[in-house]
C-alpha cells in the first residue's frame, strides 16, 4: 500500500483556495483564492514570490501557458486576466463575459 505524506504547506490566502496550478518547470505554483488574489509560490524554497491583485471578486481557475511564461486567472468579476510570470505584471484583462468564466478545466 502506497503511503502519502505532506511535503509542503503554503499559507497566505485570507479565504479559501479555489484552484492551484504548477508551471511546466516545476518550480512555480499559482494559487487562486476567494480573497480576490492569485499567489505565486517558489516550490523549492516553499516561499511566496508575490500576490497578484486586480480581480474585484473571487478568483476561480488559474492556468499556466505551456511555456510557463504567462498565467491566466478567471474571476467572479467576469474577467480573465493574463499575467507575466517573470515580472508578476498584468498583461491584459479580457472582459465582456456575461457570466463568471469558470470552466471545468482551464488551459491556455
Short mmCIF file of the C-alpha atoms (twelve columns), coordinates in Angstrom:
data_MODEL
# 
_entry.id   MODEL 
# 
loop_
_atom_site.group_PDB 
_atom_site.id 
_atom_site.type_symbol 
_atom_site.label_atom_id 
_atom_site.label_alt_id 
_atom_site.label_comp_id 
_atom_site.label_asym_id 
_atom_site.label_seq_id 
_atom_site.Cartn_x 
_atom_site.Cartn_y 
_atom_site.Cartn_z 
_atom_site.pdbx_PDB_model_num 
ATOM 1   C CA . UNK A 1   0.000   0.000  0.000   1 
ATOM 2   C CA . UNK A 2   1.367   3.404  -1.004  1 
ATOM 3   C CA . UNK A 3   1.972   5.904  1.750   1 
ATOM 4   C CA . UNK A 4   1.349   9.563  1.192   1 
ATOM 5   C CA . UNK A 5   2.754   12.416 3.165   1 
ATOM 6   C CA . UNK A 6   2.537   16.173 3.088   1 
ATOM 7   C CA . UNK A 7   5.736   17.634 1.649   1 
ATOM 8   C CA . UNK A 8   4.790   21.330 1.789   1 
ATOM 9   C CA . UNK A 9   2.072   23.637 3.033   1 
ATOM 10  C CA . UNK A 10  1.567   27.070 1.516   1 
ATOM 11  C CA . UNK A 11  -0.440  29.568 3.549   1 
ATOM 12  C CA . UNK A 12  -1.371  33.169 2.934   1 
ATOM 13  C CA . UNK A 13  -4.814  33.470 1.356   1 
ATOM 14  C CA . UNK A 14  -7.373  35.105 3.668   1 
ATOM 15  C CA . UNK A 15  -10.183 32.972 2.206   1 
ATOM 16  C CA . UNK A 16  -10.493 29.501 0.674   1 
ATOM 17  C CA . UNK A 17  -8.267  28.444 -2.203  1 
ATOM 18  C CA . UNK A 18  -10.285 27.538 -5.291  1 
ATOM 19  C CA . UNK A 19  -7.529  26.107 -7.507  1 
ATOM 20  C CA . UNK A 20  -3.816  25.614 -7.957  1 
ATOM 21  C CA . UNK A 21  -1.596  25.118 -11.000 1 
ATOM 22  C CA . UNK A 22  2.017   24.053 -11.451 1 
ATOM 23  C CA . UNK A 23  4.267   25.748 -14.013 1 
ATOM 24  C CA . UNK A 24  5.830   23.386 -16.527 1 
ATOM 25  C CA . UNK A 25  9.305   23.899 -14.994 1 
ATOM 26  C CA . UNK A 26  8.055   22.501 -11.683 1 
ATOM 27  C CA . UNK A 27  9.444   25.480 -9.756  1 
ATOM 28  C CA . UNK A 28  6.408   27.754 -9.524  1 
ATOM 29  C CA . UNK A 29  2.940   27.151 -8.110  1 
ATOM 30  C CA . UNK A 30  -0.005  29.517 -8.582  1 
ATOM 31  C CA . UNK A 31  -2.976  29.501 -6.215  1 
ATOM 32  C CA . UNK A 32  -6.312  31.255 -6.741  1 
ATOM 33  C CA . UNK A 33  -8.301  32.457 -3.774  1 
ATOM 34  C CA . UNK A 34  -11.750 33.572 -2.835  1 
ATOM 35  C CA . UNK A 35  -9.962  36.591 -1.360  1 
ATOM 36  C CA . UNK A 36  -9.617  38.005 -4.900  1 
ATOM 37  C CA . UNK A 37  -5.910  37.269 -5.220  1 
ATOM 38  C CA . UNK A 38  -3.588  34.968 -7.100  1 
ATOM 39  C CA . UNK A 39  -0.444  33.981 -5.275  1 
ATOM 40  C CA . UNK A 40  2.790   32.749 -6.811  1 
ATOM 41  C CA . UNK A 41  4.992   30.398 -4.812  1 
ATOM 42  C CA . UNK A 42  8.566   29.182 -5.236  1 
ATOM 43  C CA . UNK A 43  8.263   25.438 -4.774  1 
ATOM 44  C CA . UNK A 44  11.903  24.553 -3.939  1 
ATOM 45  C CA . UNK A 45  12.176  27.175 -1.165  1 
ATOM 46  C CA . UNK A 46  8.469   26.935 -0.254  1 
ATOM 47  C CA . UNK A 47  8.352   30.739 -0.083  1 
ATOM 48  C CA . UNK A 48  5.872   33.218 -1.558  1 
ATOM 49  C CA . UNK A 49  7.015   35.058 -4.669  1 
ATOM 50  C CA . UNK A 50  4.200   37.589 -4.985  1 
ATOM 51  C CA . UNK A 51  0.498   38.305 -4.610  1 
ATOM 52  C CA . UNK A 52  -1.211  39.295 -7.859  1 
ATOM 53  C CA . UNK A 53  -4.112  41.681 -7.401  1 
ATOM 54  C CA . UNK A 54  -6.613  43.118 -9.831  1 
ATOM 55  C CA . UNK A 55  -9.675  40.900 -9.655  1 
ATOM 56  C CA . UNK A 56  -12.558 42.512 -7.773  1 
ATOM 57  C CA . UNK A 57  -14.053 39.247 -6.558  1 
ATOM 58  C CA . UNK A 58  -13.276 35.585 -6.035  1 
ATOM 59  C CA . UNK A 59  -10.681 34.042 -8.343  1 
ATOM 60  C CA . UNK A 60  -11.550 30.613 -9.688  1 
ATOM 61  C CA . UNK A 61  -9.191  28.712 -12.010 1 
ATOM 62  C CA . UNK A 62  -5.592  29.551 -12.799 1 
ATOM 63  C CA . UNK A 63  -3.577  28.018 -15.622 1 
ATOM 64  C CA . UNK A 64  -0.060  28.422 -16.944 1 
ATOM 65  C CA . UNK A 65  0.714   28.642 -20.651 1 
ATOM 66  C CA . UNK A 66  2.714   25.605 -21.824 1 
ATOM 67  C CA . UNK A 67  5.943   27.640 -21.873 1 
ATOM 68  C CA . UNK A 68  5.310   28.803 -18.278 1 
ATOM 69  C CA . UNK A 69  5.726   32.485 -19.142 1 
ATOM 70  C CA . UNK A 70  2.079   33.528 -18.885 1 
ATOM 71  C CA . UNK A 71  -0.538  32.777 -16.249 1 
ATOM 72  C CA . UNK A 72  -4.293  33.142 -16.787 1 
ATOM 73  C CA . UNK A 73  -6.747  33.718 -13.944 1 
ATOM 74  C CA . UNK A 74  -10.545 33.844 -14.173 1 
ATOM 75  C CA . UNK A 75  -12.705 35.599 -11.641 1 
ATOM 76  C CA . UNK A 76  -16.176 36.315 -10.376 1 
ATOM 77  C CA . UNK A 77  -15.686 39.851 -11.719 1 
ATOM 78  C CA . UNK A 78  -16.328 38.286 -15.161 1 
ATOM 79  C CA . UNK A 79  -12.779 38.828 -16.365 1 
ATOM 80  C CA . UNK A 80  -9.880  36.677 -17.399 1 
ATOM 81  C CA . UNK A 81  -6.545  38.261 -16.583 1 
ATOM 82  C CA . UNK A 82  -3.202  37.396 -18.144 1 
ATOM 83  C CA . UNK A 83  -0.054  37.796 -16.064 1 
ATOM 84  C CA . UNK A 84  3.645   37.813 -16.918 1 
ATOM 85  C CA . UNK A 85  5.111   35.163 -14.616 1 
ATOM 86  C CA . UNK A 86  8.641   36.631 -14.628 1 
ATOM 87  C CA . UNK A 87  7.675   40.224 -13.784 1 
ATOM 88  C CA . UNK A 88  4.396   39.456 -11.959 1 
ATOM 89  C CA . UNK A 89  2.725   42.224 -14.002 1 
ATOM 90  C CA . UNK A 90  -0.716  42.094 -15.507 1 
ATOM 91  C CA . UNK A 91  -0.543  41.849 -19.302 1 
ATOM 92  C CA . UNK A 92  -4.216  42.009 -20.268 1 
ATOM 93  C CA . UNK A 93  -7.775  41.994 -18.973 1 
ATOM 94  C CA . UNK A 94  -10.263 40.044 -21.078 1 
ATOM 95  C CA . UNK A 95  -13.685 41.430 -20.220 1 
ATOM 96  C CA . UNK A 96  -17.161 41.057 -21.634 1 
ATOM 97  C CA . UNK A 97  -18.191 37.723 -20.177 1 
ATOM 98  C CA . UNK A 98  -21.878 37.621 -19.253 1 
ATOM 99  C CA . UNK A 99  -21.244 35.074 -16.508 1 
ATOM 100 C CA . UNK A 100 -18.164 34.403 -14.410 1 
ATOM 101 C CA . UNK A 101 -15.687 32.442 -16.577 1 
ATOM 102 C CA . UNK A 102 -15.378 29.245 -14.573 1 
ATOM 103 C CA . UNK A 103 -14.530 26.398 -16.933 1 
ATOM 104 C CA . UNK A 104 -14.382 22.819 -15.767 1 
ATOM 105 C CA . UNK A 105 -10.746 22.765 -16.869 1 
ATOM 106 C CA . UNK A 106 -8.650  25.800 -17.732 1 
ATOM 107 C CA . UNK A 107 -5.842  25.614 -20.268 1 
ATOM 108 C CA . UNK A 108 -4.134  28.310 -22.297 1 
# 
